[in-house]
């Protein structure tokens, strides 16, 4: 367990001597930064890159375009370096796109939007792509103004208390993104905004997103994941990727691995990565909600301990966490006055407490008055943010 925690600190760029030089390197090292919550990639990066500014992240995503915000593992948004994007797309997103197309056709049929739902979907896709090409970049409401088909209404969650009417703009754009034809660009307003412009994928890949064989991409994705997150149980790989057990085992069969004992559970590690990990200097780190480290494994007891109830919501989404020496020891939140509050959930000693106080102070300075609320709220975050 101590060796796994040392690997976590070093390979997740959390140790004092193992910081990443920039956000793109950090995203590649973690095999993607979670981006379902717009603040997560920024806060995940600043936890791993010394001297990082908001503009550095924006430059990588929207100016240099060395990184890309895309749908990936478990139908979740990630920020990944452009060299990893084709791997993620072929390994995970392409299958999601097939399901999303079926869902969109079904919605069109059920709403009576068109007699030939499949034809309607394809025509709406192409009309949207033409409108986006004409604008270069556009928000969803701009595209729905250009393409009348996108304004067609459908009923969502029929029969539920939260049922509502929605136009088809979001569904068409989501499907085009899953198909690798468009991507999310610069947001409206500040870095905490969730409204993004859309742009053709050619803005990142001049010839279009490269197409890779699915099985080859899955092997490569697991290889990269094990390099950062291994050793791990097969169940961890299956959970993180969102694949079936059969798909997971086929991908692992394409890699040379060794079995290891994870405190009574059989795990796997890359065959060339089984040497003992040298100790790492302890470090205090404040990681954001949905950070890729805390969400990296299905089995989290070895670094989360008994803190799941306070730090996760009922759907398994992690809130902001406080780490010391490769394990979770508390949580944190931003108060209405933009100060950072934290609470330690176990005794850690004076050195660790002082280090956590220092990390909280640095994060507060970095935020510089910015206030935000995590998209998925957890019990401790709610309590601390209102105190």
N, C-alpha and C positions, 0 to 999 in steps of 0.2 A: 504494500500500500504506500509506503514512504517513497519507493522508487517510482510508482505511478504518479505520485504528486510532484516529484522532481521533474519527471518528463513533462507533466502538464505546465509547470512554470516555465521551463526552458522552451518547449516547442510551441507554446501558445503566446510567446513573446511577453511573458509577465515577469520573468526574473530580471533583476537589476542589470545583469550583463547580457541579456538576450532580447533587448528591445528591437523592434522592426524599424528600418530606416524611413519607411513611408507607408501610406495607407494601402497601396496596391500590394506591397510585400506582405503586410499584415493579413490582408484578405486572402492572398494565396496560401500563406502559411496555415491559416485556419480552415482552408477549403471553403471559404465564403464567410462573410459577415452577415448575420441575420438582418433583414431590412423590412420585416412586416410592420414594425414601428419605425417611423422615419428617423427618430433620434438614435436608434440603436447603432447603426454603422458609424456614426460620428463619435459616440461615446465609447464604443468598442475600440475604435482606432486610437482615440486619445489615451486610452488606458495602456496602449502598447507602443506608441510612437512619441518620443520626447519632442517637445516643442511644436507639436502639431497644431495647426490653426484650422478653423472651419473652411477657410478659402483653399487650404491644401486638399481637403476632401473634395470640394466642389471642382477644383482644377482637374483632379484625377478622373472624376466622373463625367464632367461636361465640357472641359476644354481639351486636355490631353487625350481624354477617353481611353485611359489605360485600364479602367475598371468599368463595370456595367452592372446595373441593377436589373435582376431577372428572376423569373419564377424557376424554382429548382426543387431540391429534395423536399419530400413530404408536402408538395404543393405550397411551399413557403417561399417568400421573397428573400433573395440573397444579393449582396454585392460581391462580385467575383472579378478577378483580373480577366482581361479579354482572352488570354491564352487558355483559361479554364472554361470559358463560356461554352464553346462547342462540345466539350466533354460533358458538362452538366446537361446541356440541351439534349444530346443524344442518349445519355444514361437515364435521365429522369423526365425532362420537360416534354419531349416528343410524345411520350405515352399520355401525359396529362393533356396535351393538345387534342389527342383523339377523343378522350372522354369529354373535354370541353365542347368539342364540335357536336357530339351527340346530345349534350345537354342543351346547347343553343338551338339545335334543330327541334328538340322536344318542346322547348319554350315557345318557339314560333308556331309550332303545330297546335299546342294547347291554347294559345291566345287567339288562334284564328287569324294571324297576321297575313298568311299567304297559303294558298292551296298547295303549292310545291315548296315546302319549307327548306329542303336542301338547296334548291335553286336560289331561293331568297337569301339564304346565308351566304352563298358564294358571291352573289351580286352585291350584297351589302359589304362584304369584305373588300371586293375590288373597288367599289365606289369610295370606300373609306381610304384605301391606299392611294387612290388618285387625288383625293382631297388633301391628304397629308403630304403627298409629294409636291402639290401646288403651294402649300404653305411652308414647307420645310420642317417646321415644328408647330404643334398646336395642342391646346387643352381639349379635353373631351367635349366641353360645351361648344367650342368653336367647330369641331368636327360634326357634331350633331346639327349645327346650324347649316353646314354645307351639304350634309347627306340626309335627306328627309327620312330614309329608311331607319336611321338610328333613333328617330323619335317615336317609333312604334312602341306601344305600351304592352307590358305583360304583367301578370299577377304573380307575386313571389310569396312563397310559404302559405298558399291557399289553405284555409281552415285553421291556421295558427293565430294566436293572439297578436303576433307581430306581423301579420300579413300586410303587404303593401303593394302599390302599383309602381312599376319602374320602367323607364324606357330601356331600349336594348343597347344603348351606347356602351355601357360598361362591359356587357357580355361580349360584344363584338370586339372591342379593344383588347379585352383579356384573352380572347381566343387568338387574335392576331399576334399578341405578345408570346403566347405559348407556342405558336407556330414558328417563332423566331423571325418574324417579319417586321416587328416594331419594338421599340424599347422606351423606357421611361427616361425623360430628360430632366432639365432643370425645374425645380419646384416653383410654385407661385409663392412669393414672399420669402421668408427666411428658411433656414435649414430644418426647422421643426415642422414645416408644412407637409401635408400628405397629398396635396394636389400637384401632380407632375404634368409637364408637357410630354407629348409623345413625339417620337421621331422615327424615321425609317431606320432599320437595323444597319443600313449601309453607312450611317454616320459613324459607326464603330467598325464595321467590316465592309470595306468598299465593294467587295465582290459578293456580299451576302454572307450570312452565317455559315461557316464550313460545316458540311454534313459528315458525320463519322458513323461507322457501324455501331449499333447499339451495344452488342456484347463487348466489343473492344473498348468502348467508352466506359462501360460499367467496371471493367477490370481496372482501367486507369483511375477511375474515381475512387474505388476501394483502396487501391495502392496508395494514393495520396492521403486518403483518410487515415489509414493505418499508420502511415509515417508520422502523422501528427497526434492521433488519438489512441494509437495502439500502445500496449496490448489491450484487447477488448474481446468481449464475448460476441458470438455470432448474432445474438439477439440485439446487441448494440448496433452492429452494422445494419441489420435489417430495419431497425427503428429509425436510424439516422437517414438512411436513403429513402425509406418509404416503399421499398420493394417487397415482394413476396419472399417467403423463406427459400423457395426454389430459385428465384432470381438471384438472391443473395449468395446462395451456395455455389451457383454457377460462376458468379463473378470471383468468388474466393478461390475456386478451383483453377482460375487462370493466373494465380499468384503463388509464389513459393513462400509458404508460411511455416511457422512452428507453433505447436501447442504449448501453452504455459498454464500454470496454476494461478488463478486469481482468487486466492483465499477460499478454495474449495469449488470454484466455478472454472470450467475449462474456457480458456481464452486463446486468441491467436495473435501472433506478432509476425512482422516481416522477418524472413529467415536471416537477412543480413542486419537485423536490428535487435538482436536478443542479448547484446552485452549489457552489463549493469550500467545504470545511469548515474553519473557522478552527482553528489549532493549539490543543491542550489541554495544560494543565500536567501533566507526568508524575505518575503516582500508582502506589503499590504497593498491591496488593489481594490478599487471600487468598480465593479462591472455593471453595465446597464441591464435593464430588463431584456430578456431573450438573447443575452450574449451567447455567442457560439460555444464558449467554454462550458457554461452551466447547462446548456442544451445539447451538449455533445454526446451524451451516452443515455441509454435507457435506464441502466442501473447506475444510480447516482449516490448510493450510500457511502461509498469510499471517499467522497469529497463533500457531500452535502450533510451527512450525519442525520440528526434528528430534526432538521430545520425545514423540512418540506412544507409543513402545514402553514408556517408563517410566511414563506417566501415564494410559494407557487399558488396560482389560482386553481379553481376546481377542474379546469380543462388541461392542466399540466403546463401552463405558461409561466416561466420564471419571471419574478420581479427583480429589482435592483439588489445586488448582493455585495457583501463585504467579504474579502478573502484575506487569509493570512497563511503563509507557508503552504500554498497549494490546496487549501480547503476552505469551505464556506464557514464563516464565524458570525455573520450578522447580515443586516440589510440597511439600506439607506433610501432617502427620498429628498426631493426638492420641495421646500416650503413655499407658501405664497409670496414670501419676501425674497425668494431666490437664494436663500441660504440652504446649505446641505446638512441634513440631519441624519445621524446614523445610530444604530443600536447594536451592540454586541450581544449575541445570544448565548455566549459561554465565556468562561474565564480564559483569557489568553496571555495575561501577564502585562507588566508595565511597558516593556519594549514594544510589544505588538499593539497595545492600545495607543501609544504615542505615534506609532507608524500609521495607524488608521486615521488618527486625528490629522496628521500631516497630509495624507492622501485626500481626505475630505476637504481640507482647506485648499489644496491645489485645484481640485475639481471645481470648487466654488469660485475660485479666481478665474478659471477657464470659462465657466459659464457666463461670467460677467453680467449678471442680472437677468439672464434668460431663464424663463420659467416654462415648465412643460409637465404634462401628466402622462405616464406610460399608458399605452393603448390597452394593455391587459393589467388590471390592478390586482394587487395581492394584499392580504390582511396587514402585514407590517408596513408596506408602503402607504396604504391609506391612513394608518395610525400616525406614522411619522410626518406625513405631509400636512396633516391638520393640527399638529402640535405646536 
